[in-house]
Amino acid sequence: MTEMTVSVPVGTSSTEVIREVVDDLRDRLSDQYGYEATGETSPTAKGINHAMSRHANVEVIDHDGTVTFKLHGFVDVDAHDLFTGVSSGIEQRHAGTRVEIG
């Protein structure tokens, strides 16, 4: 499974980074793949799921200083390409942000 981990720079809140990344993922998943956000969230063992349909969601895991984003249940979505597009925007908006995709 492809995931994206963002190292949150000092002086930036993880909540702000999470909001920006989830919003960007929602927009890209809607525009490029036709998925629509439901607005529903639910807890997971490690984080929170943001639902994009009945069977697809973005899981967000907030660690100390890093945030991991995982896609679950999406069909025909190029996760690496999607995360690459999102990562360039977050790195431009927040100096010192490091992103790892893998």
Secondary structure as the mmCIF struct_conf table of DSSP 4:
data_model
#
loop_
_struct_conf.conf_type_id
_struct_conf.id
_struct_conf.beg_label_comp_id
_struct_conf.beg_label_asym_id
_struct_conf.beg_label_seq_id
_struct_conf.end_label_comp_id
_struct_conf.end_label_asym_id
_struct_conf.end_label_seq_id
STRN STRN1 GLU A 3 SER A 7
HELX_LH_PP_P HELX_LH_PP_P1 VAL A 8 PRO A 9
TURN_TY1_P TURN_TY1_P1 VAL A 10 GLY A 11
BEND BEND1 THR A 12 THR A 12
HELX_RH_AL_P HELX_RH_AL_P1 SER A 14 TYR A 33
STRN STRN2 THR A 41 PRO A 43
BEND BEND2 ALA A 45 GLY A 47
STRN STRN3 ILE A 48 ALA A 51
BEND BEND3 MET A 52 HIS A 55
STRN STRN4 ASN A 57 ASP A 62
BEND BEND4 ASP A 64 GLY A 65
STRN STRN5 THR A 66 HIS A 72
BEND BEND5 GLY A 73 GLY A 73
BEND BEND6 VAL A 75 ASP A 76
HELX_RH_AL_P HELX_RH_AL_P2 ALA A 79 ARG A 93
BEND BEND7 HIS A 94 HIS A 94
TURN_TY1_P TURN_TY1_P2 ALA A 95 GLY A 96
STRN STRN6 ARG A 98 ILE A 101
#
